[in-house]
Amino acid sequence: MDEYEKFKSMEQDLEEKHPHKVVAIHHGKVISIGDTYDEVMKKVHEQGIKESFIHRLGPSEDSIAIL
């Protein structure tokens, strides 16, 4: 399962728990949640991770994924 598919399987639960937050997923696990892309990217890089799936949560109908 790739990162996007894993995200889609967790999306509803994440949106309920963390509405409008930015989330990073790596190897199928949430590795960072924050208020801004910059905050999440900083946490991801501090963990030594160079690539991850990052997405702003919200109600699904107005969400856009950045790959």
Number of C-alpha atoms within 10 A of each C-alpha: 8 10 18 18 11 17 22 11 11 14 17 16 11 19 17 12 11 17 15 18 18 21 25 24 20 19 13 17 13 17 18 18 23 17 14 13 17 11 13 21 22 12 17 21 12 10 11 9 12 10 14 20 20 25 22 22 23 19 13 10 6 7 12 11 10 9 10
